[in-house]
């Protein structure tokens, strides 16, 4: 647990999501963007996920799977997604096990620090960007720029 560095294996997990259970290792061979965020239906988080919804065509062109993760439960995620018509799958981490494994858990507040991880096609951490005060977020352009540095497919023969 603790601070993950670029190139480290991404800790595997299975969480209940708005589209059913999500297991990270089942997405090997593709890029996965883990969008840790503090809470459902809060001001900045709502702006963040509505921005992804509103840029749906651009998000679709990223050639990556995006998932949002916070410590709120599955029913909170479902309500948040329905209220705003969100398109990003949201995963419930109520025990904060995944947030702790990725080093983004704020224990005192029992919430996740707003942080983006990109897991490459080989299951390794290829990008990490934190928004320490959680007052801003990585928009679609930020994600596109970060993904441009991460190969879309697993490399051969290494």
C-alpha positions as CSV (number, residue, x, y, z in Angstrom):
1,X,0.0,0.0,0.0
2,X,1.0,3.6,-0.3
3,X,2.5,5.6,-3.0
4,X,2.5,3.9,-6.4
5,X,5.2,4.9,-8.9
6,X,5.1,4.9,-12.6
7,X,5.8,1.4,-13.9
8,X,4.5,-0.3,-10.7
9,X,1.9,-3.0,-11.2
10,X,-1.6,-1.6,-10.7
11,X,-3.2,-3.2,-7.6
12,X,-6.0,-5.4,-8.9
13,X,-9.5,-5.1,-7.5
14,X,-13.2,-5.9,-8.0
15,X,-15.8,-3.3,-7.1
16,X,-19.5,-3.1,-7.5
17,X,-20.3,-0.6,-10.2
18,X,-23.2,1.1,-11.9
19,X,-22.8,-1.4,-14.8
20,X,-22.2,-4.4,-12.5
21,X,-19.0,-5.8,-11.0
22,X,-15.8,-4.3,-12.4
23,X,-12.5,-6.2,-12.1
24,X,-9.4,-4.3,-13.2
25,X,-7.4,-7.4,-14.4
26,X,-10.3,-8.3,-16.8
27,X,-9.3,-5.2,-18.8
28,X,-5.7,-6.2,-19.6
29,X,-4.9,-5.3,-23.1
30,X,-6.6,-2.0,-22.9
31,X,-5.9,1.3,-21.1
32,X,-8.0,2.0,-18.0
33,X,-8.4,5.5,-16.5
34,X,-9.1,5.3,-12.8
35,X,-10.8,8.6,-11.7
36,X,-10.7,8.7,-7.9
37,X,-13.0,11.4,-6.6
38,X,-14.2,12.5,-3.2
39,X,-18.0,12.1,-3.4
40,X,-21.2,11.7,-5.3
41,X,-23.4,14.7,-6.0
42,X,-20.8,17.2,-4.7
43,X,-20.0,20.4,-6.6
44,X,-16.7,19.7,-8.2
45,X,-17.4,16.0,-8.7
46,X,-20.7,16.8,-10.4
47,X,-18.9,19.3,-12.7
48,X,-16.2,16.7,-13.5
49,X,-18.5,13.8,-14.5
50,X,-20.9,16.1,-16.3
51,X,-17.9,17.4,-18.3
52,X,-17.2,13.8,-19.4
53,X,-20.9,13.2,-20.2
54,X,-21.0,16.4,-22.3
55,X,-17.9,15.4,-24.2
56,X,-19.1,11.9,-24.9
57,X,-17.8,11.8,-28.5
58,X,-14.4,12.9,-27.4
59,X,-14.3,10.5,-24.5
60,X,-15.3,7.7,-26.9
61,X,-12.3,8.6,-29.0
62,X,-9.8,8.2,-26.1
63,X,-9.5,4.4,-26.7
64,X,-9.6,3.8,-22.9
65,X,-12.0,2.6,-20.3
66,X,-12.9,5.3,-17.8
67,X,-14.2,4.5,-14.3
68,X,-14.9,6.8,-11.3
69,X,-14.2,5.5,-7.8
70,X,-15.2,6.9,-4.5
71,X,-16.0,5.6,-1.0
72,X,-19.8,6.1,-1.4
73,X,-21.9,3.0,-1.7
74,X,-23.5,1.5,-4.8
75,X,-26.9,3.1,-4.2
76,X,-25.3,6.5,-3.9
77,X,-23.5,5.9,-7.2
78,X,-26.7,4.8,-9.0
79,X,-28.5,7.9,-7.7
80,X,-25.7,10.3,-8.8
81,X,-25.5,8.7,-12.2
82,X,-29.3,8.8,-12.7
83,X,-29.7,12.4,-11.4
84,X,-27.2,13.8,-14.0
85,X,-27.5,11.2,-16.8
86,X,-23.8,10.4,-16.3
87,X,-22.1,8.1,-18.8
88,X,-18.9,7.1,-16.9
89,X,-19.2,3.9,-14.9
90,X,-19.0,4.6,-11.2
91,X,-17.5,2.1,-8.7
92,X,-18.3,1.9,-5.0
93,X,-15.3,1.5,-2.6
94,X,-17.2,1.8,0.7
95,X,-14.4,0.2,2.8
96,X,-11.8,2.3,1.0
97,X,-9.7,-0.8,0.2
98,X,-9.0,0.3,-3.3
99,X,-8.3,3.9,-2.3
100,X,-5.9,2.7,0.3
101,X,-4.1,0.4,-2.1
102,X,-3.6,3.3,-4.5
103,X,-2.6,5.7,-1.7
104,X,-5.4,8.1,-2.2
105,X,-7.5,7.6,0.9
106,X,-8.1,10.5,3.3
107,X,-8.8,8.7,6.5
108,X,-9.9,11.6,8.6
109,X,-12.6,12.5,6.0
110,X,-13.3,8.9,4.9
111,X,-13.1,9.9,1.3
112,X,-10.9,9.6,-1.8
113,X,-8.5,12.3,-2.9
114,X,-9.2,13.4,-6.4
115,X,-6.5,11.6,-8.4
116,X,-6.2,10.1,-11.9
117,X,-4.3,7.0,-12.6
118,X,-3.9,5.5,-16.1
119,X,-3.3,1.8,-16.1
120,X,-1.6,0.7,-19.3
121,X,-2.5,-2.4,-21.4
122,X,0.0,-4.5,-19.4
123,X,-1.6,-3.6,-16.1
124,X,1.1,-1.1,-14.9
125,X,0.7,2.5,-13.7
126,X,1.5,4.7,-16.7
127,X,0.3,8.0,-15.4
128,X,-0.7,9.6,-12.1
129,X,-2.0,13.1,-11.5
130,X,-3.4,14.3,-8.2
131,X,-5.5,17.4,-7.6
132,X,-4.6,17.7,-3.9
133,X,-7.3,20.1,-2.8
134,X,-9.9,18.4,-5.1
135,X,-11.0,21.9,-6.3
136,X,-10.1,21.1,-9.9
137,X,-10.2,18.0,-12.0
138,X,-8.6,16.5,-15.1
139,X,-10.9,17.4,-18.1
140,X,-11.1,15.4,-21.3
141,X,-8.2,17.4,-22.9
142,X,-6.0,16.6,-19.9
143,X,-6.9,12.9,-20.2
144,X,-6.3,12.9,-24.0
145,X,-2.8,14.5,-23.4
146,X,-1.9,11.9,-20.7
147,X,-3.2,9.0,-22.8
148,X,-1.1,10.2,-25.8
149,X,1.9,9.2,-23.7
150,X,0.6,5.7,-23.0
151,X,0.7,2.9,-25.7
152,X,-2.9,1.8,-26.6
153,X,-1.8,-1.9,-26.9
154,X,0.4,-4.2,-24.9
155,X,4.0,-4.3,-26.3
156,X,5.4,-7.6,-27.6
157,X,8.5,-9.5,-26.5
158,X,9.6,-7.5,-23.5
